[in-house]
Amino acid sequence: MIEKTQILIVEDEKQIARFIQMELEHEGYECSVESNGAAALDRIGQDHFDLILLDVMLPDLDGLTICQRTRELSNVPIMMLSAKDDIETKVTSLDLGANDYLTKPFNSKELFARIRVLLREREIKPSGENFLQLQDMTLYLERHEVAVGEHTVILTKKEFELLTYLIRNKNIVLTRDRILEEVWGYDYVGDTNVVDVYIRYIRSKIGSKKGREYIHTIRGVGYVAKD
């Protein structure tokens, strides 16, 4: 069974939200609707969506704030939908991480076309390039680059090697001794706390999602990278 594309519509005007939902579901998309900004942000943090259609003016939390906070959680494509057509709001939206901005009233054909573009762009993977994935973090092995959501993170060579090893073995608890052997080598002579120090370095650079961590400490044992 082919899973349908999941779209979250964040819109407080019920008639507009219903119209968008009916049109998208007619095109074969699966839609969820939230009219409250705080409730929408909770859904974004808990559920999987392939695309978010986000109104700028919302009760409780405005769309710009939701966009900014979403970018701390995910790189899901975001299209802003708003009656505000001033350049300042559009530029701010894009600077905060929105992928597109469509002004109301809009033509449904244009909306569908823009949605197809955003979904197509998301599916494109770097051709022939090896990468590892952990939640919204991507490690590009040839380039020795790390992307967390839309942000590039700069790691040292050893930090990158350690993070690569953890992600290659994600969801497996690794002892400090095993990490030392695999990342620093069997003949390593030095402070055994070096693993803890480098984990701290990495955590400070990659940050964490609200209520979720990339690297978990297993007290008395070691560490595990979790999806």
Disulfide bonds with the S-S distance in Angstrom:
none
